[in-house]
């Protein structure tokens, strides 16, 4: 019976697991990997910015939001300035973080 249901779902194009979790999953990744430096709302952690002697742009700012999704993915995976790359994320997790960052505008 399970095989028949799965086969029907595949034939009808019904996804058994969402292919794109988006902002909800992205927030979970953000909270575990990004929030310490960027703050809970993406405004930046002033203590970290002062310690590193950098100005953190708010992730909801027009400047950050103007970046393409690909550019944001490059920052997450490759780092930028004194920000180190975030290692160990799948492509889907990176896409989800970008989707979450888009909600901060």
C-alpha contacts under 8 A as a table, 3 or more apart, distances in Angstrom:
res1	aa1	res2	aa2	distance
1	X	4	X	5.12
1	X	5	X	6.35
2	X	5	X	5.16
2	X	6	X	6.11
3	X	6	X	5.16
3	X	7	X	5.98
4	X	7	X	5.03
4	X	8	X	6.14
5	X	8	X	5.10
5	X	9	X	6.14
6	X	9	X	5.02
6	X	10	X	6.18
7	X	10	X	5.12
7	X	11	X	6.11
8	X	11	X	5.03
8	X	12	X	6.02
9	X	12	X	5.17
9	X	13	X	6.01
9	X	14	X	4.92
9	X	15	X	7.04
9	X	16	X	7.44
10	X	13	X	5.04
10	X	14	X	6.01
10	X	15	X	7.34
11	X	14	X	7.71
15	X	18	X	6.16
15	X	19	X	7.55
18	X	21	X	6.20
20	X	92	X	7.45
20	X	96	X	7.63
21	X	24	X	6.66
21	X	25	X	5.74
21	X	26	X	7.78
21	X	96	X	6.66
22	X	25	X	5.80
22	X	26	X	5.96
22	X	95	X	7.31
22	X	96	X	4.55
22	X	97	X	7.60
22	X	99	X	5.52
22	X	100	X	6.87
23	X	26	X	4.69
23	X	27	X	5.91
23	X	96	X	5.64
23	X	97	X	6.76
23	X	98	X	7.83
23	X	99	X	4.92
23	X	100	X	4.03
23	X	101	X	7.80
23	X	103	X	7.33
24	X	27	X	5.31
24	X	28	X	6.78
24	X	96	X	7.74
24	X	100	X	7.04
25	X	28	X	5.20
25	X	29	X	6.53
25	X	93	X	7.54
25	X	96	X	6.05
25	X	97	X	7.57
26	X	29	X	5.13
26	X	30	X	5.97
26	X	93	X	6.51
26	X	94	X	7.67
26	X	95	X	7.62
26	X	96	X	4.09
26	X	97	X	3.97
26	X	98	X	7.14
26	X	99	X	6.56
26	X	100	X	5.15
27	X	30	X	4.85
27	X	31	X	5.91
27	X	96	X	7.78
27	X	97	X	6.52
27	X	100	X	5.73
28	X	31	X	5.14
28	X	32	X	6.43
29	X	32	X	5.23
29	X	33	X	5.92
29	X	34	X	7.62
29	X	93	X	7.03
29	X	97	X	6.55
30	X	33	X	5.24
30	X	34	X	4.79
30	X	35	X	5.91
30	X	97	X	6.14
30	X	100	X	7.92
31	X	34	X	5.95
31	X	35	X	4.93
31	X	36	X	7.79
31	X	40	X	7.25
32	X	35	X	6.66
33	X	36	X	7.38
33	X	86	X	7.32
34	X	37	X	5.97
34	X	38	X	5.89
34	X	39	X	7.59
35	X	38	X	4.97
35	X	39	X	4.59
35	X	40	X	5.39
35	X	42	X	7.45
36	X	39	X	5.78
36	X	40	X	7.90
36	X	45	X	7.13
37	X	44	X	6.08
37	X	45	X	5.24
37	X	48	X	6.11
37	X	49	X	7.87
38	X	41	X	7.58
38	X	42	X	5.02
38	X	43	X	6.13
38	X	44	X	3.88
38	X	45	X	5.44
38	X	56	X	7.72
38	X	58	X	7.95
38	X	59	X	7.95
39	X	42	X	5.16
39	X	43	X	5.90
39	X	44	X	4.88
39	X	45	X	5.15
40	X	43	X	7.61
41	X	44	X	7.86
41	X	104	X	7.06
42	X	58	X	5.62
42	X	59	X	5.00
42	X	60	X	6.75
42	X	101	X	7.88
42	X	104	X	7.01
43	X	56	X	7.71
43	X	57	X	7.10
43	X	58	X	4.34
43	X	59	X	6.39
43	X	60	X	7.60
44	X	49	X	7.41
44	X	56	X	5.74
44	X	57	X	7.05
44	X	58	X	6.16
45	X	48	X	5.43
45	X	49	X	6.25
46	X	49	X	5.00
46	X	50	X	6.03
47	X	50	X	5.16
47	X	51	X	6.08
48	X	51	X	5.05
48	X	52	X	6.05
49	X	52	X	5.23
49	X	53	X	5.72
49	X	54	X	5.10
49	X	55	X	6.01
49	X	56	X	6.32
50	X	53	X	4.87
50	X	54	X	6.51
50	X	55	X	7.99
51	X	54	X	7.98
52	X	82	X	7.64
54	X	82	X	7.98
57	X	61	X	6.96
57	X	64	X	7.34
58	X	61	X	5.23
58	X	64	X	7.40
59	X	64	X	5.67
59	X	65	X	7.05
59	X	101	X	6.57
59	X	104	X	6.61
59	X	105	X	7.40
60	X	64	X	6.57
60	X	65	X	6.18
60	X	101	X	7.21
60	X	102	X	7.39
60	X	103	X	7.85
60	X	104	X	4.67
60	X	105	X	3.94
61	X	64	X	5.43
61	X	65	X	6.04
61	X	105	X	6.46
62	X	65	X	5.06
62	X	66	X	5.86
62	X	105	X	7.63
63	X	66	X	5.29
63	X	67	X	7.06
64	X	67	X	5.56
65	X	68	X	7.77
65	X	102	X	6.82
65	X	105	X	6.87
67	X	71	X	5.86
67	X	72	X	6.41
68	X	71	X	5.08
68	X	72	X	6.33
69	X	72	X	5.11
69	X	73	X	6.12
69	X	98	X	6.61
70	X	73	X	5.00
70	X	74	X	6.23
71	X	74	X	5.06
71	X	75	X	6.41
72	X	75	X	5.10
72	X	76	X	6.31
72	X	98	X	6.56
73	X	76	X	5.10
73	X	77	X	6.09
73	X	94	X	6.31
73	X	95	X	7.11
73	X	98	X	6.81
74	X	77	X	5.19
74	X	78	X	5.33
74	X	79	X	7.13
75	X	78	X	5.21
75	X	79	X	4.65
75	X	80	X	5.68
75	X	85	X	7.17
76	X	79	X	5.71
76	X	85	X	5.85
76	X	86	X	5.77
76	X	94	X	7.13
77	X	85	X	4.93
77	X	86	X	5.43
77	X	87	X	6.71
77	X	94	X	7.75
78	X	84	X	7.11
78	X	85	X	4.52
78	X	86	X	7.31
79	X	82	X	7.54
79	X	83	X	5.09
79	X	84	X	4.60
79	X	85	X	4.01
79	X	86	X	7.16
80	X	83	X	5.12
80	X	84	X	6.81
80	X	85	X	7.68
81	X	84	X	7.89
86	X	89	X	7.15
89	X	92	X	7.90
89	X	93	X	5.77
89	X	94	X	6.34
90	X	93	X	5.13
90	X	94	X	6.37
91	X	94	X	5.18
91	X	95	X	6.24
92	X	95	X	5.04
92	X	96	X	6.09
93	X	96	X	4.93
93	X	97	X	6.17
94	X	97	X	5.13
94	X	98	X	6.32
95	X	98	X	5.11
95	X	99	X	6.22
96	X	99	X	4.93
96	X	100	X	6.21
97	X	100	X	4.98
97	X	101	X	6.15
98	X	101	X	5.00
98	X	102	X	6.27
99	X	102	X	5.17
99	X	103	X	6.84
100	X	103	X	5.26
100	X	104	X	7.07
101	X	104	X	5.34
101	X	105	X	7.69
102	X	105	X	6.13
